[in-house]
């Protein structure tokens, strides 16, 4: 039996997405079930990222840092990054491109985080994309340069400066592993 042809796959929309039960992401009309509740390490690392990023940019009234919020990119694409920061007006839903996205990578999400989301976030113009690997205690940070992500570096205990909206803030990666 051969592979399923792409035209035979369902092509869901945002309206369909709103009716889904459980936790899902939608990329180019294809629904992806999210893993069950993340393991404790994932949750702790994600919490530390959220707290530090929120603290760093708390005096920037334009910037909002949120955890696991839906970002509707198109009618057939909705993703839910672990942590994101957006410095544009937001009503009830995020529909504009965030400036910073952190994904805490687990074995079940690695392929999607490292490939699909990497390409999607790059295409959408996300300024910084950080892939965080709790088991290895390393984060790979990419920054957008001339429409392409370039690797800023691998960070374990170091600090990396995010430059957003005229602000430069040093994010201390040593604080996320505790």
Backbone as a printed PyTorch tensor [residue, N CA C, xyz], in Angstrom:
tensor([[[  0.8470,  -1.1750,   0.0000],
         [  0.0000,   0.0000,   0.0000],
         [  0.8930,   1.2400,   0.0000]],

        [[  0.6310,   2.1720,  -0.8820],
         [  1.4530,   3.3710,  -1.0290],
         [  1.1170,   4.4470,  -0.0170]],

        [[  1.8910,   5.5210,  -0.0480],
         [  1.6810,   6.6670,   0.8460],
         [  0.3920,   7.3890,   0.4710]],

        [[ -0.2150,   8.0380,   1.4400],
         [ -1.4370,   8.8030,   1.2230],
         [ -1.0840,  10.0710,   0.4520]],

        [[ -1.8180,  10.3550,  -0.5850],
         [ -1.5870,  11.5630,  -1.3680],
         [ -2.0310,  12.7700,  -0.5640]],

        [[ -1.2830,  13.8600,  -0.6890],
         [ -1.5860,  15.0740,   0.0690],
         [ -2.9940,  15.5740,  -0.1690]],

        [[ -3.4980,  15.4520,  -1.4020],
         [ -4.8430,  15.9780,  -1.6790],
         [ -5.9310,  15.1910,  -0.9560]],

        [[ -5.6060,  13.9960,  -0.4380],
         [ -6.5820,  13.2060,   0.3060],
         [ -6.6260,  13.5550,   1.7950]],

        [[ -5.6150,  14.2790,   2.2570],
         [ -5.5840,  14.6480,   3.6730],
         [ -6.6070,  15.7470,   3.9570]],

        [[ -7.1970,  15.7440,   5.1410],
         [ -8.1210,  16.8280,   5.4960],
         [ -7.3930,  18.1640,   5.4930]],

        [[ -8.0890,  19.2200,   5.1950],
         [ -7.5260,  20.5640,   5.2290],
         [ -8.4230,  21.3950,   6.1300]],

        [[ -8.0010,  21.5260,   7.3900],
         [ -8.8100,  22.2000,   8.3900],
         [ -8.5830,  23.7080,   8.3830]],

        [[ -9.5590,  24.4230,   8.9080],
         [ -9.4790,  25.8790,   9.0130],
         [ -9.5340,  26.2610,  10.4930]],

        [[ -9.3810,  27.5570,  10.7410],
         [ -9.4670,  28.0690,  12.1080],
         [-10.8380,  27.7680,  12.7150]],

        [[-11.8950,  27.8670,  11.9080],
         [-13.2400,  27.5520,  12.4070],
         [-13.3150,  26.0990,  12.8590]],

        [[-12.7050,  25.1920,  12.1060],
         [-12.6530,  23.7900,  12.5220],
         [-11.8530,  23.6470,  13.8150]],

        [[-10.7210,  24.3320,  13.8610],
         [ -9.8220,  24.2820,  15.0090],
         [-10.5590,  24.6350,  16.3030]],

        [[-11.4140,  25.6260,  16.2330],
         [-12.1580,  26.0560,  17.4160],
         [-13.1080,  24.9750,  17.9370]],

        [[-13.4340,  24.0250,  17.0870],
         [-14.3450,  22.9420,  17.4710],
         [-13.6100,  21.6930,  17.9760]],

        [[-12.2990,  21.6470,  17.7760],
         [-11.5310,  20.4680,  18.1920],
         [-11.5910,  20.3040,  19.7060]],

        [[-11.6630,  19.0570,  20.1410],
         [-11.5500,  18.7610,  21.5670],
         [-10.0960,  18.4030,  21.8410]],

        [[ -9.6250,  18.7460,  23.0150],
         [ -8.2360,  18.4670,  23.3560],
         [ -7.3270,  19.5910,  22.8990]],

        [[ -6.0300,  19.3180,  22.8950],
         [ -5.0140,  20.3110,  22.5680],
         [ -4.4310,  20.0250,  21.1880]],

        [[ -4.4930,  21.0190,  20.3100],
         [ -4.0690,  20.8490,  18.9280],
         [ -3.3110,  22.0580,  18.4250]],

        [[ -2.5480,  21.8520,  17.3600],
         [ -1.9930,  22.9290,  16.5570],
         [ -2.4150,  22.6240,  15.1260]],

        [[ -2.4680,  23.6620,  14.3170],
         [ -2.8970,  23.5220,  12.9320],
         [ -1.8540,  24.2060,  12.0590]],

        [[ -1.2070,  23.4440,  11.1850],
         [ -0.1730,  24.0080,  10.3160],
         [ -0.5100,  23.6560,   8.8810]],

        [[ -0.7520,  24.6780,   8.0830],
         [ -1.1340,  24.5010,   6.6800],
         [ -2.3200,  23.5560,   6.5270]],

        [[ -3.2980,  23.6920,   7.4270],
         [ -4.5160,  22.9030,   7.3400],
         [ -4.4250,  21.5050,   7.9070]],

        [[ -3.2490,  21.0880,   8.3620],
         [ -3.0590,  19.7570,   8.9430],
         [ -3.0750,  19.8880,  10.4570]],

        [[ -3.9120,  19.0840,  11.1050],
         [ -4.0410,  19.1270,  12.5660],
         [ -2.9930,  18.2170,  13.2080]],

        [[ -2.3220,  18.7510,  14.2270],
         [ -1.3240,  17.9990,  14.9820],
         [ -1.7500,  17.9680,  16.4410]],

        [[ -1.9560,  16.7530,  16.9640],
         [ -2.2980,  16.6190,  18.3730],
         [ -1.0750,  16.9950,  19.1950]],

        [[ -1.3060,  17.7970,  20.2020],
         [ -0.2050,  18.1450,  21.0990],
         [ -0.0280,  17.0040,  22.0860]],

        [[  1.1790,  16.8550,  22.5540],
         [  1.4780,  15.7980,  23.5180],
         [  0.6560,  16.0150,  24.7820]],

        [[  0.4530,  14.9480,  25.5440],
         [ -0.2130,  15.1280,  26.8400],
         [  0.5520,  16.1500,  27.6790]],

        [[  0.0130,  16.5220,  28.8040],
         [  0.6450,  17.5330,  29.6590],
         [  2.1430,  17.2960,  29.7330]],

        [[  2.9240,  18.3610,  29.5260],
         [  4.3900,  18.2110,  29.5480],
         [  4.8830,  17.6780,  30.8840]],

        [[  6.0380,  16.9940,  30.8300],
         [  6.6350,  16.4950,  32.0670],
         [  7.0190,  17.6820,  32.9550]],

        [[  7.2450,  17.4190,  34.1980],
         [  7.5170,  18.4700,  35.1810],
         [  8.7220,  19.3170,  34.7780]],

        [[  9.8060,  18.6850,  34.3040],
         [ 10.9910,  19.4410,  33.9000],
         [ 10.6400,  20.4610,  32.8220]],

        [[  9.8590,  20.0410,  31.8400],
         [  9.4120,  20.9310,  30.7630],
         [  8.6510,  22.1240,  31.3510]],

        [[  7.7440,  21.8380,  32.2650],
         [  6.9380,  22.9010,  32.8720],
         [  7.7880,  23.8630,  33.6930]],

        [[  8.7470,  23.3370,  34.4340],
         [  9.6110,  24.1880,  35.2650],
         [ 10.4640,  25.0940,  34.3850]],

        [[ 11.0900,  24.5270,  33.3460],
         [ 11.9210,  25.3280,  32.4470],
         [ 11.0730,  26.3940,  31.7670]],

        [[  9.9080,  26.0160,  31.2960],
         [  9.0040,  26.9560,  30.6420],
         [  8.5940,  28.0930,  31.5920]],

        [[  8.3210,  27.7410,  32.8420],
         [  7.9500,  28.7460,  33.8450],
         [  9.0940,  29.7320,  34.0750]],

        [[ 10.3330,  29.2200,  34.1760],
         [ 11.4860,  30.0940,  34.4020],
         [ 11.7440,  31.0200,  33.2100]],

        [[ 11.5230,  30.5120,  32.0050],
         [ 11.6550,  31.3560,  30.8120],
         [ 10.6280,  32.4700,  30.8690]],

        [[  9.3800,  32.1110,  31.1280],
         [  8.2860,  33.0850,  31.1960],
         [  8.5610,  34.1620,  32.2430]],

        [[  8.9420,  33.7410,  33.4470],
         [  9.1810,  34.6960,  34.5280],
         [ 10.3140,  35.6610,  34.1920]],

        [[ 11.4260,  35.1260,  33.6560],
         [ 12.5730,  35.9840,  33.3670],
         [ 12.2750,  36.9400,  32.2200]],

        [[ 11.6710,  36.4490,  31.1590],
         [ 11.3550,  37.2960,  30.0120],
         [ 10.3610,  38.3790,  30.4080]],

        [[  9.3670,  38.0010,  31.1940],
         [  8.3680,  38.9640,  31.6600],
         [  9.0180,  40.0310,  32.5370]],

        [[  9.9190,  39.6090,  33.4110],
         [ 10.6120,  40.5430,  34.2910],
         [ 11.5050,  41.5020,  33.4980]],

        [[ 12.2190,  40.9680,  32.5180],
         [ 13.1180,  41.8000,  31.7190],
         [ 12.3770,  42.9050,  30.9680]],

        [[ 11.2090,  42.5820,  30.4550],
         [ 10.4750,  43.5280,  29.6170],
         [  9.2610,  44.1320,  30.3220]],

        [[  9.2120,  44.0570,  31.6610],
         [  8.0490,  44.5500,  32.3900],
         [  7.8380,  46.0560,  32.2470]],

        [[  8.8910,  46.8160,  32.0060],
         [  8.7390,  48.2640,  31.8570],
         [  8.4190,  48.6920,  30.4290]],

        [[  8.3220,  47.7380,  29.5310],
         [  7.9570,  48.0360,  28.1470],
         [  6.4460,  47.8210,  28.0130]],

        [[  5.7080,  48.9150,  28.0040],
         [  4.2450,  48.8140,  27.9890],
         [  3.7060,  48.1820,  26.7080]],

        [[  4.5140,  48.1680,  25.6530],
         [  4.0690,  47.5850,  24.3830],
         [  4.2430,  46.0750,  24.3300]],

        [[  5.0680,  45.5120,  25.2150],
         [  5.4200,  44.0960,  25.1210],
         [  4.6060,  43.2450,  26.0920]],

        [[  4.1360,  42.1260,  25.5790],
         [  3.3460,  41.1770,  26.3520],
         [  4.0280,  39.8140,  26.2600]],

        [[  4.2890,  39.1930,  27.4150],
         [  4.8890,  37.8630,  27.4720],
         [  3.8130,  36.8970,  27.9550]],

        [[  3.5840,  35.8290,  27.1750],
         [  2.5380,  34.8660,  27.5310],
         [  3.0350,  33.4420,  27.3540]],

        [[  2.3370,  32.5420,  28.0270],
         [  2.6560,  31.1190,  28.0400],
         [  1.5420,  30.3700,  27.3180]],

        [[  1.9350,  29.5480,  26.3480],
         [  1.0060,  28.6770,  25.6320],
         [ -0.2340,  29.4100,  25.1150]],

        [[ -0.0250,  30.5000,  24.4200],
         [ -1.1230,  31.2450,  23.7960],
         [ -1.1750,  30.8970,  22.3110]],

        [[ -2.3810,  30.7830,  21.7930],
         [ -2.5470,  30.5260,  20.3680],
         [ -2.1300,  31.7390,  19.5570]],

        [[ -1.3910,  31.4790,  18.4910],
         [ -1.0470,  32.5150,  17.5180],
         [ -1.6600,  32.0670,  16.1990]],

        [[ -2.6750,  32.7980,  15.7620],
         [ -3.3180,  32.4810,  14.4920],
         [ -2.5730,  33.1960,  13.3760]],

        [[ -1.8670,  32.4320,  12.5790],
         [ -1.0450,  32.9730,  11.5070],
         [ -1.8630,  33.1600,  10.2370]],

        [[ -2.7210,  32.2000,   9.9650],
         [ -3.5760,  32.2340,   8.7780],
         [ -4.8450,  31.4590,   9.1030]],

        [[ -5.7610,  31.4130,   8.1500],
         [ -7.0100,  30.6930,   8.3960],
         [ -6.7780,  29.1960,   8.5800]],

        [[ -5.6350,  28.6960,   8.1040],
         [ -5.3530,  27.2710,   8.2410],
         [ -4.1250,  26.9790,   9.1050]],

        [[ -3.6680,  27.9830,   9.8710],
         [ -2.4650,  27.7890,  10.6820],
         [ -2.5880,  28.4840,  12.0440]],

        [[ -2.5650,  27.6770,  13.0950],
         [ -2.6030,  28.1620,  14.4800],
         [ -1.5850,  27.3490,  15.2700]],

        [[ -0.6320,  28.0330,  15.9010],
         [  0.3710,  27.3530,  16.7130],
         [  0.2860,  27.8620,  18.1500]],

        [[  0.8550,  27.0750,  19.0470],
         [  0.8410,  27.4260,  20.4630],
         [  2.2420,  27.2640,  21.0390]],

        [[  3.0980,  28.2890,  20.8500],
         [  4.4580,  28.2040,  21.4030],
         [  4.4240,  28.1070,  22.9300]],

        [[  5.4920,  27.5510,  23.4980],
         [  5.5670,  27.4460,  24.9560],
         [  5.5700,  28.8280,  25.5980]],

        [[  6.4140,  29.7330,  25.0900],
         [  6.4710,  31.1110,  25.5920],
         [  6.6860,  32.0150,  24.3870]],

        [[  5.9600,  33.1240,  24.3660],
         [  6.1880,  34.1020,  23.3090],
         [  6.0950,  35.5070,  23.8710]],

        [[  6.7640,  36.4170,  23.1770],
         [  6.6710,  37.8350,  23.5110],
         [  6.2760,  38.5800,  22.2510]],

        [[  5.2270,  39.3880,  22.3860],
         [  4.7490,  40.1840,  21.2700],
         [  4.7180,  41.6460,  21.6960]],

        [[  5.1720,  42.5180,  20.8270],
         [  5.2400,  43.9510,  21.1390],
         [  4.3700,  44.7420,  20.1620]],

        [[  3.1670,  44.2600,  19.9960],
         [  2.1720,  44.8910,  19.1420],
         [  0.8450,  44.8190,  19.8950]],

        [[ -0.0930,  45.6970,  19.5860],
         [ -1.3880,  45.6190,  20.2690],
         [ -2.0440,  44.2480,  20.0850]],

        [[ -2.5800,  43.7160,  21.1780],
         [ -3.2590,  42.4200,  21.1640],
         [ -4.6250,  42.6010,  21.7940]],

        [[ -5.6460,  42.0960,  21.1050],
         [ -6.9800,  42.1000,  21.6990],
         [ -7.1660,  40.7640,  22.4190]],

        [[ -8.0800,  39.9710,  21.9470],
         [ -8.3370,  38.6740,  22.5680],
         [ -7.4250,  37.5780,  22.0110]],

        [[ -6.9640,  37.7540,  20.7680],
         [ -6.1820,  36.7160,  20.1100],
         [ -4.9230,  37.3140,  19.5010]],

        [[ -3.8820,  36.5050,  19.4140],
         [ -2.6420,  36.9460,  18.7880],
         [ -2.7400,  36.6130,  17.3020]],

        [[ -2.7040,  37.6550,  16.4930],
         [ -2.7660,  37.4630,  15.0470],
         [ -1.5730,  38.1000,  14.3350]],

        [[ -0.7720,  38.8420,  15.0860],
         [  0.4250,  39.4590,  14.5180],
         [  1.6480,  38.6860,  14.9860]],

        [[  2.7500,  38.8830,  14.2850],
         [  3.9710,  38.1210,  14.5420],
         [  4.6350,  38.5120,  15.8660]],

        [[  4.8800,  37.5290,  16.7390],
         [  5.6300,  37.7900,  17.9700],
         [  7.0830,  38.1390,  17.6530]],

        [[  7.7290,  38.8220,  18.5850],
         [  9.1370,  39.1630,  18.4380],
         [ 10.0450,  38.0100,  18.8780]],

        [[  9.6540,  37.3330,  19.9630],
         [ 10.4730,  36.2440,  20.5180],
         [  9.5940,  35.0290,  20.7600]],

        [[ 10.0960,  33.8600,  20.3850],
         [  9.4020,  32.6000,  20.6840],
         [ 10.4070,  31.6260,  21.2860]],

        [[  9.9930,  30.9870,  22.3810],
         [ 10.7390,  29.8920,  23.0010],
         [  9.9070,  28.6250,  22.8650]],

        [[ 10.5180,  27.5720,  22.3730],
         [  9.8960,  26.2490,  22.3820],
         [ 10.7680,  25.3460,  23.2340]],

        [[ 10.1710,  24.7090,  24.2330],
         [ 10.8720,  23.7380,  25.0600],
         [ 10.6950,  22.3900,  24.3560]],

        [[ 11.7920,  21.8520,  23.8760],
         [ 11.7560,  20.6910,  22.9900],
         [ 11.7260,  19.3910,  23.7870]],

        [[ 10.8040,  18.5280,  23.4070],
         [ 10.7340,  17.1850,  23.9740],
         [ 10.8440,  16.1960,  22.8110]],

        [[ 11.1010,  14.9340,  23.0930],
         [ 11.2170,  13.9670,  21.9940],
         [  9.9910,  13.9500,  21.0790]],

        [[  8.8140,  14.1370,  21.6440],
         [  7.6000,  14.0830,  20.8280],
         [  7.3740,  15.3360,  19.9870]],

        [[  8.0520,  16.4390,  20.3140],
         [  7.8480,  17.6840,  19.5540],
         [  9.0750,  18.1020,  18.7520]],

        [[ 10.1880,  17.4000,  18.9010],
         [ 11.4560,  17.8370,  18.3110],
         [ 11.3650,  18.0840,  16.8100]],

        [[ 10.8400,  17.1390,  16.0670],
         [ 10.7890,  17.2790,  14.6110],
         [  9.9760,  18.5090,  14.1990]],

        [[  8.8410,  18.6890,  14.8290],
         [  7.9860,  19.8410,  14.4930],
         [  8.6530,  21.1470,  14.9100]],

        [[  9.2440,  21.1880,  16.1190],
         [  9.8880,  22.4090,  16.6060],
         [ 11.1120,  22.7740,  15.7710]],

        [[ 11.9280,  21.7710,  15.4330],
         [ 13.1970,  22.0200,  14.7370],
         [ 13.0390,  22.2450,  13.2350]],

        [[ 11.9740,  21.7350,  12.6510],
         [ 11.8160,  21.8640,  11.1990],
         [ 10.6090,  22.7170,  10.8220]],

        [[  9.4110,  22.1830,  11.0870],
         [  8.2030,  22.8870,  10.6400],
         [  8.0790,  24.2740,  11.2570]],

        [[  8.1800,  24.3330,  12.5720],
         [  8.0250,  25.6250,  13.2300],
         [  9.2020,  26.5460,  12.9260]],

        [[ 10.3970,  25.9900,  12.8310],
         [ 11.5610,  26.7820,  12.4710],
         [ 11.2960,  27.5110,  11.1520]],

        [[ 10.8790,  26.7720,  10.1340],
         [ 10.6040,  27.3620,   8.8210],
         [  9.4150,  28.3310,   8.8810]],

        [[  8.3830,  27.9480,   9.6060],
         [  7.1950,  28.7930,   9.7260],
         [  7.5240,  30.1150,  10.4160]],

        [[  8.2350,  30.0500,  11.5370],
         [  8.5760,  31.2640,  12.2800],
         [  9.5200,  32.1560,  11.4810]],

        [[ 10.4360,  31.5390,  10.7660],
         [ 11.3420,  32.2980,   9.9080],
         [ 10.5440,  33.0190,   8.8190]],

        [[  9.6580,  32.2960,   8.1700],
         [  8.8250,  32.8570,   7.0970],
         [  7.9430,  33.9960,   7.6090]],

        [[  7.4730,  33.8790,   8.8390],
         [  6.5750,  34.8830,   9.4100],
         [  7.3110,  36.0840,   9.9920]],

        [[  8.6410,  36.0280,  10.0590],
         [  9.4210,  37.1700,  10.5110],
         [  9.5880,  37.3010,  12.0130]],

        [[  9.5490,  36.1750,  12.7440],
         [  9.8310,  36.1950,  14.1770],
         [ 11.2940,  36.6320,  14.3350]],

        [[ 11.5550,  37.6020,  15.2080],
         [ 12.9200,  38.1220,  15.3510],
         [ 13.8750,  37.1240,  15.9950]],

        [[ 13.4060,  36.4160,  17.0320],
         [ 14.2400,  35.4570,  17.7570],
         [ 13.4530,  34.1740,  17.9950]],

        [[ 14.1230,  33.0540,  17.7510],
         [ 13.5290,  31.7470,  18.0110],
         [ 14.5260,  30.9510,  18.8360]],

        [[ 14.1010,  30.5130,  20.0190],
         [ 14.9640,  29.7280,  20.9080],
         [ 14.3930,  28.3320,  21.0840]],

        [[ 15.2010,  27.3510,  20.7690],
         [ 14.8730,  25.9470,  20.9950],
         [ 15.5830,  25.5290,  22.2720]],

        [[ 14.8170,  25.1260,  23.2720],
         [ 15.3680,  24.8220,  24.5900],
         [ 15.2740,  23.3180,  24.8410]],

        [[ 16.4140,  22.7210,  25.1680],
         [ 16.5180,  21.2750,  25.3810],
         [ 16.8270,  21.0090,  26.8550]],

        [[ 15.8050,  20.7700,  27.6760],
         [ 16.0280,  20.5910,  29.1150],
         [ 16.9600,  19.4350,  29.4790]],

        [[ 16.8540,  18.2990,  28.7880],
         [ 17.7000,  17.1570,  29.1330],
         [ 19.1770,  17.4640,  28.9210]],

        [[ 19.4920,  18.2170,  27.8830],
         [ 20.8850,  18.5620,  27.5820],
         [ 21.3010,  19.8740,  28.2480]],

        [[ 20.3220,  20.5750,  28.8220],
         [ 20.5580,  21.8740,  29.4560],
         [ 21.2490,  22.8480,  28.4930]],

        [[ 20.6820,  22.9500,  27.3020],
         [ 21.2030,  23.8690,  26.2990],
         [ 20.0310,  24.4820,  25.5310]],

        [[ 20.2350,  25.7230,  25.1240],
         [ 19.2620,  26.4180,  24.2800],
         [ 19.9760,  26.8990,  23.0280]],

        [[ 19.3460,  26.6780,  21.8990],
         [ 19.8840,  27.1450,  20.6200],
         [ 19.0640,  28.3630,  20.2210]],

        [[ 19.7220,  29.5070,  20.1060],
         [ 19.0200,  30.7560,  19.7920],
         [ 19.3310,  31.1560,  18.3580]],

        [[ 18.2680,  31.4910,  17.6460],
         [ 18.3810,  31.9620,  16.2700],
         [ 17.7980,  33.3680,  16.2050]],

        [[ 18.4160,  34.2070,  15.3780],
         [ 17.8760,  35.5520,  15.1700],
         [ 17.6650,  35.7650,  13.6880]],

        [[ 16.6630,  36.5390,  13.3800],
         [ 16.3330,  36.8080,  11.9900],
         [ 17.2990,  37.8380,  11.4250]],

        [[ 17.8970,  37.5020,  10.2950],
         [ 18.8160,  38.4120,   9.6120],
         [ 18.5310,  38.3090,   8.1190]],

        [[ 18.0900,  39.4260,   7.5470],
         [ 17.7640,  39.4880,   6.1220],
         [ 16.8040,  38.3680,   5.7140]],

        [[ 15.7830,  38.1610,   6.5550],
         [ 14.7330,  37.1940,   6.2440],
         [ 15.0550,  35.7430,   6.5190]],

        [[ 16.2240,  35.4620,   7.1050],
         [ 16.6280,  34.0920,   7.4080],
         [ 17.1010,  34.0040,   8.8600]],

        [[ 16.8270,  32.8700,   9.4780],
         [ 17.3660,  32.6470,  10.8100],
         [ 18.8400,  32.2990,  10.7110]],

        [[ 19.6380,  32.9760,  11.5160],
         [ 21.0350,  32.5970,  11.6660],
         [ 21.2380,  32.2450,  13.1390]],

        [[ 22.1050,  31.3110,  13.3840],
         [ 22.3170,  30.8590,  14.7560],
         [ 23.1280,  31.8870,  15.5190]],

        [[ 22.5650,  32.3420,  16.6330],
         [ 23.2720,  33.2750,  17.5060],
         [ 24.2020,  32.5100,  18.4400]],

        [[ 23.8520,  31.2480,  18.7320],
         [ 24.7070,  30.4390,  19.5780],
         [ 23.9640,  29.3970,  20.3790]],

        [[ 24.7480,  28.5740,  21.0520],
         [ 24.2360,  27.5900,  22.0020],
         [ 24.5090,  28.1360,  23.3920]],

        [[ 23.4880,  28.1200,  24.2390],
         [ 23.6130,  28.7320,  25.5580],
         [ 23.2330,  27.7390,  26.6470]],

        [[ 24.1290,  27.6150,  27.6170],
         [ 23.8930,  26.7580,  28.7730],
         [ 23.7830,  27.6200,  30.0250]],

        [[ 24.8580,  28.3160,  30.3340],
         [ 24.9240,  29.1590,  31.5310],
         [ 25.1520,  30.6250,  31.1560]],

        [[ 25.2470,  30.9170,  29.8640],
         [ 25.5810,  32.2530,  29.3960],
         [ 24.3450,  33.1560,  29.3370]],

        [[ 24.6200,  34.4270,  29.0640],
         [ 23.5640,  35.4170,  28.8720],
         [ 23.5560,  35.8310,  27.4070]],

        [[ 22.3670,  35.9780,  26.8630],
         [ 22.2130,  36.4490,  25.4820],
         [ 21.3580,  37.7100,  25.4970]],

        [[ 21.7570,  38.7030,  24.7290],
         [ 21.0130,  39.9690,  24.6860],
         [ 20.0220,  39.9880,  23.5350]],

        [[ 18.7530,  40.0740,  23.8960],
         [ 17.6880,  40.2400,  22.9130],
         [ 17.4840,  41.7280,  22.6800]],

        [[ 17.4610,  42.1410,  21.4260],
         [ 17.2310,  43.5410,  21.0680],
         [ 15.8530,  43.6530,  20.4320]],

        [[ 14.9330,  44.2990,  21.1650],
         [ 13.5500,  44.4150,  20.7170],
         [ 13.0510,  45.8230,  20.9940]],

        [[ 12.4750,  46.4540,  19.9820],
         [ 11.8490,  47.7700,  20.1260],
         [ 12.7840,  48.7840,  20.7900]],

        [[ 14.0320,  48.7840,  20.3990],
         [ 14.9900,  49.7270,  20.9550],
         [ 15.5190,  49.3440,  22.3350]],

        [[ 15.0310,  48.2360,  22.8760],
         [ 15.5010,  47.7520,  24.1800],
         [ 16.4630,  46.5850,  23.9650]],

        [[ 17.5040,  46.5470,  24.7670],
         [ 18.4250,  45.4220,  24.7500],
         [ 18.4410,  44.8320,  26.1540]],

        [[ 18.0050,  43.5790,  26.2520],
         [ 17.8870,  42.9250,  27.5530],
         [ 18.6650,  41.6260,  27.5490]],

        [[ 19.4550,  41.4240,  28.5990],
         [ 20.2550,  40.2140,  28.7250],
         [ 19.4770,  39.1050,  29.4010]],

        [[ 19.2610,  38.0190,  28.6910],
         [ 18.5470,  36.8530,  29.2090],
         [ 19.5800,  35.8590,  29.7180]],

        [[ 19.5010,  35.5090,  30.9960],
         [ 20.4710,  34.6310,  31.6460],
         [ 19.9790,  33.1820,  31.5970]],

        [[ 20.5690,  32.3980,  30.7170],
         [ 20.1230,  31.0180,  30.5450],
         [ 20.4070,  30.1420,  31.7620]],

        [[ 21.3590,  30.5360,  32.6000],
         [ 21.6460,  29.7230,  33.7880],
         [ 20.4450,  29.6820,  34.7320]],

        [[ 19.5510,  30.6550,  34.6430],
         [ 18.4000,  30.7090,  35.5450],
         [ 17.2240,  29.8310,  35.1380]],

        [[ 17.2760,  29.2590,  33.9510],
         [ 16.0900,  28.4800,  33.5200],
         [ 16.1610,  27.0050,  33.8860]],

        [[ 17.3330,  26.5200,  34.2620],
         [ 17.4970,  25.1020,  34.5180],
         [ 17.1770,  24.7080,  35.9560]],

        [[ 17.0100,  25.6580,  36.8560],
         [ 16.7880,  25.3560,  38.2830],
         [ 15.4420,  24.7220,  38.5150]]])
